[in-house]
Amino acid sequence: GGMLKEMLYVLDAAMNQGTEMDQRVAYQLALAVLADDTDEGLLRMMHVAVKSFVPNKQPRSHLEDTVEGVSVVLKLLGSLDKKLNGGMVFQRKERKKKKKKA
């Protein structure tokens, strides 16, 4: 959790305060990492980490790092959406429809 959080902070800093080249690279990295909405993507991984937290077995700092990481990810998504002029769209997965019994 802690290392991922620090990496996200570096990405955020490069995207917002870096040189033009840093910003371009950070933008490409952020798109690659954050736009992956598959089951193996970063958002899904963080969701699972928060949901599977076991207070008796894991330190509170782990949950704090994860929640802080989620905050940075949301900030990065906001920055990406702004750069894309509101063009960042995530599609919902279609749920399997239950067949009605006749």
C-alpha positions in Angstrom: 0.0 0.0 0.0 2.6 2.5 1.0 4.8 2.1 -2.1 1.9 2.3 -4.4 0.7 5.5 -2.7 4.1 7.1 -3.1 4.2 6.2 -6.7 0.8 7.7 -7.3 2.0 10.9 -5.5 5.0 11.1 -7.8 2.8 10.6 -10.9 0.4 13.4 -9.6 3.4 15.8 -9.0 4.8 15.1 -12.4 1.5 15.7 -14.0 0.8 18.9 -12.2 4.2 20.5 -11.5 6.6 18.8 -13.9 8.2 20.1 -17.0 6.3 19.8 -20.3 8.0 16.4 -21.0 7.2 15.2 -17.5 3.6 16.1 -17.9 3.3 14.3 -21.2 4.9 11.1 -19.8 2.8 11.3 -16.6 -0.3 11.8 -18.7 0.5 8.7 -20.8 1.3 6.6 -17.7 -1.9 7.8 -15.9 -4.0 6.9 -18.9 -2.4 3.5 -19.1 -2.8 2.7 -15.4 -6.1 4.4 -14.6 -8.1 3.7 -17.7 -7.7 0.0 -17.2 -11.1 -0.9 -15.9 -10.7 -4.7 -16.2 -10.7 -7.0 -13.1 -6.9 -6.6 -12.9 -6.9 -2.8 -13.0 -5.7 -0.4 -10.3 -9.2 0.8 -9.3 -10.4 -2.8 -8.9 -7.3 -3.7 -6.9 -7.8 -0.8 -4.6 -11.5 -1.6 -4.2 -10.7 -5.2 -3.2 -8.0 -4.0 -0.8 -10.4 -1.8 1.1 -13.2 -4.4 1.1 -11.0 -7.2 2.2 -9.3 -5.3 5.1 -9.4 -7.4 8.3 -8.9 -5.1 11.3 -7.7 -8.0 13.6 -5.0 -9.2 11.2 -3.8 -6.1 9.3 -2.4 -2.8 10.7 -4.5 0.3 10.5 -1.7 2.0 8.5 -2.4 -0.4 5.6 -6.0 0.8 5.3 -4.9 4.4 5.7 -2.4 4.0 2.9 -5.0 2.4 0.7 -7.6 5.1 1.3 -5.0 7.8 0.7 -4.1 6.0 -2.5 -7.7 6.0 -3.6 -7.9 9.7 -2.9 -4.8 10.3 -5.2 -6.3 8.1 -7.9 -9.5 10.1 -7.8 -7.5 13.4 -8.0 -5.6 12.0 -11.0 -8.8 10.9 -12.7 -10.1 14.4 -12.2 -6.9 15.9 -13.8 -7.2 13.4 -16.7 -10.8 14.3 -17.3 -9.9 18.0 -17.3 -7.1 17.5 -19.8 -9.6 15.5 -22.0 -12.2 18.3 -21.7 -14.6 15.9 -19.9 -14.0 13.2 -22.4 -13.0 10.4 -20.0 -15.9 8.0 -20.0 -16.0 4.6 -18.2 -18.5 2.1 -19.5 -20.5 0.0 -17.1 -20.2 -3.7 -17.4 -23.4 -5.2 -18.6 -25.0 -7.4 -16.0 -26.2 -10.8 -16.9 -30.0 -10.7 -17.2 -31.8 -13.3 -15.3 -34.1 -15.4 -17.3 -37.7 -15.1 -16.3 -39.5 -18.3 -15.5 -42.6 -18.9 -17.5 
